[in-house]
Amino acid sequence: MPQEIGAGARIFVFLVYLLLGLSFLATTAVLAHEFWESGWLDFVTMDSHLFLFFPTLGIVALLAFYTPSCALTDLYWHHVPLGKLRFAVGILLLGGASYLIAAELLASPKRSAWEIAPAVLKEDKGEPPGCALAANGTCQRLPILQALKNLRQVSQTHLGLAEFIRDCDRDVLLEGTSGPESKRFCFASTPLSSSPPLQSDVDCCRAQQRLTAAVSAQAHQERRSLTAKVHSWLLPLKVFFLLLLLAISVLLVLRHKSIEQHYKGRMARMEFGVIVGTAAALFFPFMSQAFVQSAEALYGISGRGTFSLITPLLSLAFGAWTLLMVFFFYRRRDKEIEALGKMGSAAAGVLAVLQYTILTAVFVRALGSGADAYSLIALLTVCTIAVIVTLWAPWDLIQSRWK
């Protein structure tokens, strides 16, 4: 017989999601406070997958998946054999995996500029010191804050940064097979002006290596920012959130009949929540790709850290997760609607593959290092609408039509 979700399950999920939501807000809030006078928005947009996604779209996903999570929790606590034990073991496994993955990411030798204390960044004058003040000159490497400012300004005037990425690890067997090398602007060495000098790949790669080394060297324990410390404490919670979304989606598929049997009155809210939550979560891999492109343009391909290296696999995992939700969770719908959904998903997948470079470029400009006030306001507006609809939609009317 259909029944309501118990208060215990709702309170438990609320407390867990409240902790996750506060952790999402905390890292960005600390960064904004600490770097307010040191280009905080440059850091937020450069690492938008971390500082922008979680406190906006991440919170939308939490709210959207709240009811499905409550239903699964109540189902395991009351209707699944050995459900409480299996539920506890599953939570512990997710927690352990989150800690190990976070530890691996934090152990990367490549560091980010926001991990350096603001006072140290302000003292950095580049190599050689003061070189950035010379008119139409170049540095062995720019001051770190100025290099980041370069990246943001160019990102706001170009659709993507793929053309600025240098191949600093060329195959010796292929060297010299292409035509003459064209010089390009180098973020790591050249102050931005109306007519900046352009550099060859060899010279720019050398500057990128110096910039990467300077950031990693200055981000050691004594010079770490408060943001870096808070990030290291809270990163396991962000990883836990992503793994939790995957676990919830798999369980919604496996336990779909039981959920419909016991919580039929909540199905409309759950299905709508899954749609909104999936749409919100899909921004993460695209924003991650935008970060990788920005990082490669600034530091070079050899400057990629652990997260940049696993981003393609992460995007593949999110694609598989989306297909799982489309092809299985809605399988009880009419065959015509199911067929349309499959064809639409397949078409969207093909377009995403064929135009992946363009899609990444759009995210770099709109929600990456090139994000401006208009795109940030648009993001906040969309998130606010999604939250309002998720929390205050007329579910009684929707549920009656759903039947």
PyMOL commands that set and color helices and strands:
alter all, ss='L'
color gray80, all
select helices_A, chain A and resi 7-34+40-46+48-51+54-64+66-78+83-106+113-115+118-123+131-133+144-155+162-164+201-218+221-223+226-254+256-262+264-281+283-299+301-303+306-329+335-354+356-367+373-392+395-402
alter helices_A, ss='H'
color red, helices_A
deselect
rebuild
show_as cartoon
